[in-house]
Amino acid sequence: MTLNRNLSRLAAAVATLTLAGCITLLPDSQPAQLYRFTPDPLKQIAPAPTEGRTPLIRAGGNFHPAAAGDRILTAEGAQAAYLANARWTQSASVLFDQALVAAFASSTGPARLITPGELGRPAFGLRVDVSRFEADYDKGPRAAPEVRVNLHIVVTRLRDQKVVREQSFTVTRRASENRSGAIAEAFRDAASEALGAIITTADEGVAAGPAV
């Protein structure tokens, strides 16, 4: 009987300590601020006309593994870390793909990106590799970092697998100050310029390499 009472008291004490730990820790944890660099989903984008444009489809591509998730990657020299209390609303690779689809949807150039399941037979393939997508504290940990995006773009004619256009780009944007909101805005601006470079390369590839 005494042993049972002692075990009951011990279990109650452990439960009390565990609960107390949860109560103490939870108020100290700060919720992460969420950001995105895609177009505002509440704003309707008028789709560009499709007639007379050449369809192409995504043909693979990699996104830097350390930057591909929902955490915002930073670098300082040889060291890398994630921005504290700040995340993307989705993984960066998914947001980038969504932004690319939206950018092509509003483009009026000769290249038209079609997604899997969409009507249309693609004549070209578009491969986009993002090898860098980070905020670089190149002037020290207290200064505003520079967002850097490295891209490699390949446009291939599908009927004979010929590369008709291949380009590499580095896009940089300095944040206005060293805070998460300003850094997210710099990512947005850098991503926008990177998307423009992808569309320009796709348009040039479609124009340079006729499908037939």
ZALUM-663448 format. One record per residue: x, y, z of N, C-alpha, C in turn; residue number from 1. Coordinates in steps of 0.001 Angstrom, whole numbers, plus 500000, padded with zeros to 6 digits. Atoms other than C-alpha are relative to their C-alpha. Layout:
! residues N
R      nx      ny      nz     cax     cay     caz      cx      cy      cz  resi
R       X       Y       Z       X       Y       Z       X       Y       Z   NUM
...
***
This chain:
! residues 212
R      nx      ny      nz     cax     cay     caz      cx      cy      cz  resi
R  500836  498801  500000  500000  500000  500000  500875  501255  500000     1
R  499100  498858  499921  502835  502378  500938  500724  500204  498679     2
R  499299  499923  501272  504706  501527  497721  499095  500600  498923     3
R  500942  499472  500987  501614  502234  495630  499799  501502  500172     4
R  500161  498569  499761  501151  505572  497353  501220  500782  499507     5
R  498782  499319  500418  504798  506488  496725  500084  500112  498473     6
R  499981  499977  501457  504522  505520  493041  499002  501017  499459     7
R  501005  499035  500437  501363  507571  492708  500500  501416  500186     8
R  499464  498654  499754  503051  510578  494299  501102  500336  499005     9
R  498919  499764  500949  506104  510139  492050  499452  500311  498616    10
R  500609  499759  501310  503942  509941  488916  499366  501376  499944    11
R  500619  498680  499952  502013  513033  489993  501054  501095  499957    12
R  498928  499005  499992  505260  514885  490650  500613  500162  498615    13
R  499440  499942  501353  506663  513971  487212  499049  500730  499068    14
R  501001  499343  500838  503408  515039  485552  499981  501496  500269    15
R  499999  498585  499637  503510  518323  487476  501221  500706  499439    16
R  498784  499402  500526  507123  518979  486455  499930  500153  498477    17
R  500113  499937  501453  506398  518150  482825  499062  501115  499577    18
R  500968  498965  500318  503356  520400  482745  500576  501371  500294    19
R  499404  498712  499652  505247  523162  484506  501025  500412  498958    20
R  499024  499695  501029  508015  522872  481923  499326  500536  498752    21
R  500717  499537  501187  505506  523263  479110  499479  501412  500192    22
R  500558  498674  499732  503884  526257  480752  501102  501057  500001    23
R  498905  499044  499947  507260  527907  481291  500582  500273  498621    24
R  499324  499858  501277  508600  527264  477816  499137  500666  498932    25
R  500846  499523  501088  505612  528091  475649  499947  501529  499876    26
R  500040  498536  500158  505380  531826  476470  501301  500575  499451    27
R  498720  499493  500471  509104  532191  475643  500215  499768  498512    28
R  499812  500293  501418  508741  530767  472133  499246  501024  499165    29
R  500600  498957  500821  508113  533532  469607  499523  499404  498682    30
R  500487  500523  501274  505932  532711  466601  500787  500594  498840    31
R  499246  499540  501164  507714  532944  463269  499124  500887  499116    32
R  500685  499146  500965  506750  535756  460926  500092  499338  498634    33
R  500029  500682  501285  505697  534339  457548  500084  501007  498848    34
R  499811  499142  501167  506725  535827  454194  499834  499179  498724    35
R  500032  500644  501308  506309  535051  450508  500584  500970  498980    36
R  499519  499141  501086  507807  536344  447272  499206  499733  498720    37
R  500902  500240  501119  504962  535212  445030  498992  501145  499895    38
R  501035  498962  500114  502192  537501  443689  498920  499813  501055    39
R  501077  500053  499024  499402  538338  446101  498881  499100  499461    40
R  501023  500918  500516  496922  535422  445761  498614  500627  499917    41
R  501305  499343  500038  494011  537818  446350  499845  500905  498774    42
R  500059  499157  501187  494902  539832  443266  499952  499125  498744    43
R  500163  500778  501222  493684  538382  439989  500931  500548  498911    44
R  499110  499612  501090  496257  538407  437188  499342  499620  498679    45
R  500616  500279  501291  494780  538731  433715  500959  499172  499155    46
R  499100  500844  500792  496228  535861  431658  500265  500597  498631    47
R  499638  499508  501320  498087  536775  428494  499400  499082  498938    48
R  500533  500849  501067  496691  535527  425173  500991  498897  499629    49
R  499153  501149  500323  498007  532107  424095  500168  499791  498500    50
R  499965  500229  501444  497376  532280  420352  501319  500493  499403    51
R  498775  499639  500677  500516  532276  418246  501260  499842  500839    52
R  498830  500169  499129  502809  531487  421161  500419  498532  500029    53
R  499445  501355  500037  505067  528420  421391  500007  499390  501391    54
R  500051  500610  498674  504412  526027  424287  501320  499320  500388    55
R  498873  500733  499437  507251  524788  426483  499608  499515  501380    56
R  500348  500626  498735  507249  522694  429624  501253  499884  500866    57
R  498861  500178  499092  509452  522434  432711  500608  498631  499796    58
R  499286  501250  500245  512089  519783  432111  501080  499817  501053    59
R  499053  500227  498913  513683  519230  435480  500589  501284  500547    60
R  499353  498864  499340  515891  521487  437552  500134  499749  501486    61
R  499733  500168  498569  517316  521640  441061  499943  501345  500711    62
R  499994  498816  499138  516933  524107  443912  500959  499681  501143    63
R  498985  500248  498968  519747  524498  446437  499363  499350  501231    64
R  500677  500746  498925  518884  521916  449137  499859  500767  501308    65
R  500050  499292  498715  519717  524130  452128  499014  501161  499975    66
R  500916  498869  500128  517520  526938  450780  498618  499588  499529    67
R  501239  500443  500644  514700  524803  449357  498809  499921  500944    68
R  501094  500133  499042  512653  524511  452569  499353  501331  500340    69
R  500724  498775  499636  510546  527094  454386  500814  500932  500888    70
R  499146  499116  499214  513451  528548  456394  500832  500889  499076    71
R  499310  499002  500820  515247  531642  455091  501498  499896  500256    72
R  498572  500272  499860  518906  530853  454468  500813  501292  499963    73
R  499053  498885  499992  521634  533362  455358  501417  499438  500004    74
R  498595  500407  500016  525399  533241  454960  500857  501156  500495    75
R  498997  499019  499588  528345  535008  456532  501355  499332  499859    76
R  498752  500684  500288  531631  533988  455019  499746  498532  499709    77
R  500160  501440  500196  531926  530214  455270  498873  499418  500848    78
R  501060  500479  499117  529106  529984  457825  498621  500264  499409    79
R  501385  499855  500463  525436  529464  457032  499063  499805  501182    80
R  500988  500111  498929  522397  529860  459275  498645  500402  499435    81
R  501346  499610  500409  518646  530367  459070  499546  501211  500809    82
R  500488  498792  499363  516980  533656  459854  499056  499632  501147    83
R  500802  500338  498822  515464  533520  463352  498603  500598  499902    84
R  501399  499540  499891  511693  533800  463804  499438  500520  498675    85
R  500513  499612  501319  511051  534122  460062  500026  498776  499093    86
R  500093  501125  500923  509890  531582  457498  499223  500416  498764    87
R  500847  499840  501159  508409  531365  454040  498658  499336  500275    88
R  501325  500596  499793  504709  530558  453849  499962  498552  499524    89
R  499806  501361  500470  505692  527412  451915  501495  499830  499741    90
R  498591  500184  500316  509006  525888  450906  500395  500952  498874    91
R  499528  499021  500980  511098  528307  448848  499940  499441  498581    92
R  500038  500592  501338  511289  525870  445927  498581  499995  499437    93
R  501397  499980  500448  507476  525608  445762  499569  501424  499658    94
R  500332  498602  500273  507066  529393  445999  500635  500474  498693    95
R  499315  499594  501230  509619  529843  443225  499285  499437  498775    96
R  500727  500611  501120  507766  527410  440951  498659  500703  499769    97
R  501272  499294  500131  504451  529147  441669  500196  501376  499375    98
R  499722  498670  500552  505974  532537  440923  500371  499910  498521    99
R  499617  500166  501404  507432  531215  437663  498771  499778  499120   100
R  501237  500239  500747  504043  529919  436510  499208  501296  499844   101
R  500732  498732  500045  502418  533253  437389  500669  500995  499067   102
R  499276  499061  500865  505140  535217  435577  499775  499662  498532   103
R  500256  500399  501384  504714  533200  432390  498551  500270  499609   104
R  501418  499788  500297  500930  533511  432655  499717  501441  499597   105
R  500216  498586  500324  501212  537307  432451  500923  500500  498899   106
R  499070  499601  501046  503976  537349  429837  499332  499939  498628   107
R  500537  499978  501364  503161  538216  426223  501054  499597  498973   108
R  498931  500407  500911  506407  536855  424755  499650  498745  499223   109
R  500280  501162  500845  506674  534008  422240  499949  498665  500739   110
R  499985  501260  499241  507246  531344  424911  498821  499952  500970   111
R  501138  500190  499091  504227  529990  426771  500232  498731  500821   112
R  499779  501154  499121  504756  527723  429768  498687  499272  500233   113
R  501175  500803  499695  502268  524889  430046  500343  499054  501139   114
R  499807  500865  498846  501838  522807  433176  499481  498606  499683   115
R  500472  501355  500255  501318  519026  433321  498472  499917  500072   116
R  501451  500123  500051  497742  518171  432361  499316  501088  499196   117
R  500575  498913  500792  497214  521415  430466  500002  499617  498522   118
R  500093  500297  501424  496107  521169  426831  501132  500697  499247   119
R  498914  499435  500793  498856  521735  424321  501190  499074  499985   120
R  498831  500871  500145  501824  519803  423010  501257  500848  500052   121
R  498816  499144  499888  505100  521332  424201  501019  499707  498916   122
R  498957  500133  501009  507772  521961  421616  501392  500159  500603   123
R  498712  499754  499354  510516  522985  424049  499925  499613  501472   124
R  499880  500271  498573  511723  522032  427505  500805  501102  500664   125
R  499326  498941  499244  512827  524537  430144  500537  499424  501304   126
R  499383  500445  498753  515291  523547  432857  500557  501212  500736   127
R  499524  498892  499165  515977  525980  435702  500648  499426  501250   128
R  499280  500396  498791  518616  525278  438343  500290  501242  500834   129
R  499730  498900  499071  518773  527588  441367  501069  499506  500978   130
R  498880  500499  499193  522189  527032  442942  500278  500865  501226   131
R  499823  499128  498830  522013  529951  445398  498740  500819  500191   132
R  501202  499237  499667  519088  531585  447170  500122  500354  501480   133
R  499652  499710  498617  520318  533279  450322  500267  501480  500206   134
R  499651  498631  499608  520905  536526  452186  501426  499971  500549   135
R  498584  500039  499661  524650  537163  452426  500365  501210  500870   136
R  499541  498941  499096  525922  539148  455419  501453  500318  499665   137
R  498648  499734  500484  528939  540275  453416  500649  501194  500683   138
R  499450  498832  499299  529357  543469  455485  499934  499842  501517   139
R  500041  500245  498563  529063  541844  458897  498593  499685  500483   140
R  501288  500486  499509  526260  540477  461073  499000  501087  500374   141
R  500916  498925  499620  524788  543884  461952  499544  500845  498805   142
R  500341  499209  501185  524685  545388  458460  498908  499306  499192   143
R  501042  500569  500862  521903  544873  455924  500642  499023  499018   144
R  499395  501003  500889  522621  541678  453955  499602  500224  498541   145
R  500306  499964  501428  522622  541253  450183  499419  498653  499589   146
R  500620  501227  500490  520226  538698  448727  500635  499637  498666   147
R  499354  500467  501221  521862  536586  446032  499284  498768  499465   148
R  500664  501105  500675  520178  534292  443537  500826  499630  498774   149
R  499254  500498  501152  522216  532183  441103  499127  499038  499201   150
R  500843  500809  500888  520437  530629  438112  500808  499434  498847   151
R  499508  500550  501258  521326  528325  435260  498776  499526  499227   152
R  501214  500232  500790  518730  528113  432483  500371  499324  498686   153
R  499768  500724  501250  518599  525658  429593  498665  499821  499281   154
R  501182  500211  500846  516040  525654  426764  500370  498953  498952   155
R  499718  501116  500904  515917  522418  424752  498839  499785  499042   156
R  501031  500360  500974  514048  521652  421538  499727  498508  500145   157
R  500316  501369  499612  512219  518430  422330  500115  498994  498857   158
R  500039  500983  501093  512027  516849  418890  501364  499380  499723   159
R  498659  500555  500214  515807  516413  418671  500925  500206  501201   160
R  499249  499787  498765  516898  517309  422242  501193  500945  499822   161
R  498936  499030  500222  519017  520169  420940  499846  501188  500941   162
R  499998  498811  499146  519970  522919  423378  500039  501233  499103   163
R  500083  498816  500858  518889  526150  421708  500357  501285  500752   164
R  499622  498831  499205  519630  528523  424582  500449  499549  501379   165
R  499480  500334  498669  521690  528308  427767  500649  501236  500599   166
R  499517  498780  499356  522386  531124  430198  500149  499782  501502   167
R  499847  499957  498546  523638  531677  433741  499862  501448  500453   168
R  500231  498652  499480  522626  534665  435847  500285  500028  501497   169
R  499902  499716  498571  523462  536123  439235  499231  501292  500258   170
R  500829  498847  499666  520877  538492  440697  500269  500375  501456   171
R  499749  499541  498633  521608  540601  443790  499079  501164  500345   172
R  500803  498889  499481  519484  542920  445919  500407  500239  501457   173
R  499630  499653  498622  520652  544726  449061  498745  500336  500788   174
R  501128  499666  499134  518100  544775  451877  500159  501425  500512   175
R  499933  498613  499550  517214  548267  453055  500489  500111  501441   176
R  499506  500044  498624  517994  547285  456650  500058  498555  500470   177
R  499807  501353  499483  518864  544291  458784  498823  499577  500878   178
R  501155  500563  499314  515405  543059  459713  499292  499064  499028   179
R  500553  501064  500834  513384  540137  458455  499086  500519  498899   180
R  500899  499464  501016  510737  542195  456636  500750  500600  498821   181
R  499205  499381  501069  513322  544169  454674  500755  498941  499204   182
R  499298  501085  500690  515246  540990  453859  499039  499251  499088   183
R  501004  500663  500832  512055  539324  452592  499668  500839  498766   184
R  500259  499125  501147  511410  542363  450359  501138  499910  498989   185
R  498861  500139  500909  514926  542035  448919  499926  498664  499259   186
R  500202  501291  500668  514224  538352  448198  498932  500129  498916   187
R  501080  499823  500975  511002  539366  446448  500507  500704  498750   188
R  499486  499250  501148  512789  541904  444243  500996  499164  499194   189
R  499022  500837  500695  515628  539495  443448  499312  498879  499235   190
R  500735  501068  500674  513188  536693  442627  499284  500529  498765   191
R  500690  499402  501136  511222  539030  440345  500956  500201  498826   192
R  499024  499817  501072  514359  539917  438377  500446  498657  499434   193
R  499600  501333  500453  515366  536248  438233  498942  499395  499082   194
R  501091  500512  500838  511955  535300  436824  499999  500690  498641   195
R  499910  499282  501258  512316  538009  434201  501115  499456  499113   196
R  498883  500568  500756  515682  536541  433171  499625  498639  499419   197
R  500438  501315  500491  514123  533081  432856  499083  500160  498788   198
R  500942  499794  501101  511303  534349  430640  500716  500522  498765   199
R  499238  499463  501140  513707  536348  428451  500796  498895  499313   200
R  499224  501105  500562  515926  533291  428000  499101  499022  499258   201
R  500958  500900  500660  512898  531131  427162  499522  500593  498680   202
R  500439  499329  501231  511659  533674  424619  501091  499951  498932   203
R  498879  500028  500952  515102  533867  422999  500227  498593  499461   204
R  499810  501383  500439  515367  530081  422883  498952  499560  499009   205
R  501096  500350  500896  511963  529655  421264  500189  500691  498651   206
R  499795  499255  501249  512802  532333  418683  501181  499479  499201   207
R  498770  500436  500668  516257  530903  417939  499925  498568  499478   208
R  500046  501415  500390  515259  527257  417621  498624  499581  499593   209
R  501345  500377  500433  512133  526699  415531  499689  498540  500281   210
R  500394  501352  499615  510188  523647  416597  499949  499067  498817   211
R  500112  500851  501184  509822  522374  413019  501014  500444  498952   212
***
